C-alpha cells in the first residue's frame, strides 16, 4: 500500500504546483492588463465597470418635455431657454425659467440685487417677499415707464407687493431705458440674458438665460448695480471696462455695460475674428457696422447665418435687407409672439448674449449688459437653440426685400 500512497502524494504535489503556476500567470496577466488600462483607458476584456463622467466640465441635461429647448447645468454655470411651444402656461410654471429663478431666490441667504426692465410674475414677487422676511437684502432697479409706471396697469401690481413688504424699488427716471435683465444672488451667482421677468418673456417669446457662479463676476455686476442704485444711468455712468474680465474654471468671460462701455465697438472685433462660422438670433438688428463685419466674414468664406424677429426686421432701419442682398442666409422667426434673443455665437465656442439689442439707441443711451463667454460646452447649447429657431423660421419674402 505504501507505493500507492507515494504515487498519490506526487500527484497532489503536481496539481498544487500547476495551480500555483496558473495563479502566478493570472496575477501577472491582471497586473499587465491593469497597467494597460490605466495608461490607455481601454478595457479590452470589458471587466471594469463603466465610469460616470464628472459634471464640472460638461453639461448635464435636465429632464425636458418633448421638443423643448435644451437646459443644462454644471456646478458653476446653468443655461435655460424659454420654450413657447411646450411651456406656455404661466399658471403651470414649475418647469419654466421662472421656476429656476424662484429656486435661486429661495436659496439666497444674504442678498438679492436686481436690475430688471419689466415685471409681472406674482410667484416671483411672493418668493422675493419671503426672502425679505427671512432677512435677505432685496433691492430692485427698474425702468420708470415699463417698470414702476406699468405696475399700475391691469395684470401688474407685483412691484407694489414688494414695496408693501419693505423691499425698496428704484427706477431710472429718464427717457432712455433701464433695459438690463440681471440678478445677483449672495454676491456669488449672476443671472443674465435676454429674458424679462414677465409672462411674455418666460412663456411666449424665444429667450435665453445664463447663470454663472463666480464671486469675481458678481463683483463686476454689483459695481454696476451700485452705480444705478445711486442714480448713475446711461452715459453718465463711469466705465470700468478694463476691470470687467474674469476667468472661471478655465473659461474667459468679458462683461460690457451700455452705454458707458461702447459695447458694439467691442463686439464687432469678436465677430470680425470669426474663422469658421457665425450664428445670430436678433430681436432688433439695426447696426450697419455689425452687419458689415458679418458680410465681410461671409465673403472670406466664414459660414454666416441668422434669424431676425419678423416684424422689426421689415422696418427700413433693420439690417435684414443688407445681409439678404449680400447673399448671407437669413430668416425671419416663426414665433407667433416674437423672438427676443440678442445672441451671437462665433466659431462654436464664443457666446455673446445679454440685454443689448444690436442698435444705436441700445448702445449709446440705454442701460444694458452683455456677457461674452468662451466655452464650447455652453456654446453648443446656444447653437442648438439657434438651430431650433432657424427651423421654425422662414426665408424673407423676395417681394418685400428690395436689393439695389
C-alpha angles and dihedrals in degrees: 000000000000095000091052091053091050091051091051091050092052090049092051092049089049093051091046091051091049092051091049092051091047091050092051091049091049093048092049090048092050091049091050093046092046091052091049091050092048092051099042106021088228116135100196093173096042094231099127120082117250111263122231113234116240117249098220097090102026136052124260110209118228121223110277138190116248113288094005128137122276113259118185143169146184129189091280108028139039130188125197133178129198111243108203093172094060109012105046107125113095090197088063099047101144094107096038135097085262090064092054090049092051089051089056091047092050091050095050115114107178116007146009113187115184135192104179132151105216137013136188107137110117097193089058090049091051091050091050092050090051090050091052090050092055091053104267116148102240119183132162133199114194143161119279102227099029093035122036097009092048088051088077092060124097113280092026133084097118094119088052088055089054094047092048088056091053097261111142117228123188130186132204096245095210142103097252118073132266086213101164123127103193133129129188119204121199090334086284110080126053119198116193144141136104099307120116114205092247141105089256094047096050104031111023110030133062105252142154136215129192123191121194130187110217129123090207092053090046089054090057092052093042089056091053091045091052091051092055093041087057093049102264108135136161120344091355091069117099115245117234094171092138088062097047104088127094139165116225118189090336094313116121113222127186124189128201130186126203137255100012097049100052087233101190091056087062097042096050095063090053090053091044089054094058113130104181115011147352124202125182140180114194135183091186123012113170102136111113098194089058091048090048091052089054092047091050092051091048089052088052091056101266114142105242126180136152148175122227127198102258105231098042093044091063094061120104093248097053119107095221091100091048093055096038093053089048087059094249109148108248135164138190117237122260098212112123086217105034147272109260103180123127095194141144126178119195125197093340093284110063119074122191112189143141139101100310118111113208095256141109094244092053092048100043107028114021133075105246141151131216127187123199114200126185104204126122095205092054092042091053090062092050091049088054089052090050090052092051093050092043091053091051093047131079137217117266117267104258089215089063097044113072116194120194 
